Amino acid sequence: MAEIEEHPSKATTWVDGVFVVSPEADRSNVTVWVSAEAHTDGAVKWELLSATKLSADRARLTSVPFFVYDLAYGDDVILEDQSEGDPVGAGVGKASGNETFRVVFDGARADDDRWVSVMVDLEHLGCWFDIRGPGFMALSASAEHAAEVATYLAEREEDEGDLRFETGRSSDRVTD
């Protein structure tokens, strides 16, 4: 049986005290199915990512992946036709250079807004964020600012202990 994770939001950023939706995310016109992982029983977990179709076989991601590794906001993905409708992502055609980070806020409650403080703290770096409830966010940083974002997240994880994070690269993935 397949597990499907639909994309819950549009990429946003924080500018001068307000949330701003990515213009690219507002123009999204296709959902791309991407295999996030295969389970030992043969089941596949799929993440449905928002994108803008560029051609019959290419689309640009306009969301930040929560579960898929080695894809980032702004990447052009190669599409395969899917008989059920939405295309399937078959790999990166052209990388955007952006870096993906996933942040988990342990013990988050419905009214928890720690994710907002991350957006505010990183406002000056122009990151894009996707929020999956108060306990889980994904963020995209340009290659120029990725090291600074990683340092901020590592220091906050170490000093405040209110979050855990990982990169979106499979080479950095920690497995149990």
N, C-alpha and C positions, 0 to 999 in steps of 0.2 A: 504494500500500500504506500502511496506517495504522501509525503508530508509537504504542505504548501504554506509558505509564509508570504502573505500579501504585503505589499509596501504600504505602510500606514499614512504617510504624510508627504508633503512636498519639502524639498530642501529649502531651509531658511537661514538667515543670518541675523545678527543683532546690530542695529545701526542707530546711534543716538537715542537709545532707550525704547526702540520699537523693533518688533520682528518684521523682517523683510523677506518675502518669498523670492527665490531665484527666478529671474526672468526665463531662464532655460526650462526650469521646472514648470512654469506656467504654460509653456508652449509644448509640453509633453503630449505626444499623440499616439503612443504605442506602449504596451507592456511587454517586456522581454522576460521569458522564463529562463532562469539560469540554475543549473544544478549546484546546490550548495555543498552537498556531501552525499555519499552513498553509505548506507548502513550495512552491517554484516549480513543482515537477512535479505539483502538485495533491494530494499526500499530506498527510494531517493528522496532527499529533501530539496525542494525547489524554492527559490526566492524569486518573486515577481518584482522586477525593477522597472521604474518609469524611465522612458527614453523618448527621444525625438527621432523619427525615422529619417534617414539621410538618403537612402536608396533602397532598392529591393532587397539588398543583402547587407546593409549597414544601418546601425542606429547609434546615437550618442546618449550615454547614460545621463539622466538628469536627477538621479537619486543617489544616496550614499548607501552602499551595501551593508546590511547588518550581519549577514551570514556567509556570503560568498567571499572567498579569498582571491586575491590577485586581480580584482577589478576596482575601479575608482570612479567617482563622480567625474564626468567629462570624457571618459574613455569611449572610443568608437568600438563597438562590438560587431563581430561578424554574425549574421543571422542565418539560421536555417529555417525553412518553412516548416510549420507545424500544421498538420491536417485539422486539428481542433480549433485553429484560429490564430492565437498569438504566436509570434516567432520565438524560437529558442536561440539563446546566445551560445555561440560555438567557439568563443575566444575573442581576444583583443585584436582588433585590426590596427588601431593606432592608440597608443597610451597617451593620456592627457598629461602625465607627469605628476598628477595629484596623489597624495597619500591618504589612505583611509585609516581611521582609528575607531575602535569601539570602546565605549565607556559604560561600566556597570556601577550603579549606586546601590550598594548592599543595604538591605532593609528598607528600601524605598516604600513610602506609603502614597496613597492617592494625592495627598496635598503636598508632597515633597517637591521642592523646586530647586534642588541642588544643580540640576542640569542648566538652569538659567544662569547661575553664577559662572559656569564654564563658558557659556556663550558670551557673557559680559567680559570675562577676563581675556578672552581670545578675540574680542571685537576688532582690535587693531591689526589682526593678522588676516582678516577677510575670509575666515573659514565658513564652510557651508555645513549645516547640521540637519540631521533627520532624527526625530524623536519617536521612540516607541514606548511611550508611557514614562512615568517619572523615574523608573529604574534603569532605563537603557537608552543610550543615544549613540549614533554613529556620526562621525564628523570627517570632513574632507579638508585637507590643507594643501596649499600649493607646494611644489617642490622647494621653493624658496623659503617657506616657513615651516616645513615639516619637522625639522630638527628642533625648532623652538617650541612647537606644539608638543612634541614627544617629551622634551625637558619639563615643560609645565605640568603635563599629566603625571610624569614620574615623580616630580617633587610633591605634587598634591597627594598622590598615592602614598608616598613615604611620610610626608609631614602631617597631613590631616587624616589620612587613612579612610576618607569617606568615599573613595572610588577605587575601582580596578580598571585597567585598560589593556588593550592589545592593539597591535597594528593589523592592518588588513592583508598582510603578506603571509603567504603560507610558509615561507622560510622562517618566520618569527613565531609561528603557531606553537603553542604549548599544548601537548596532549596528555591526558591522564593515563 
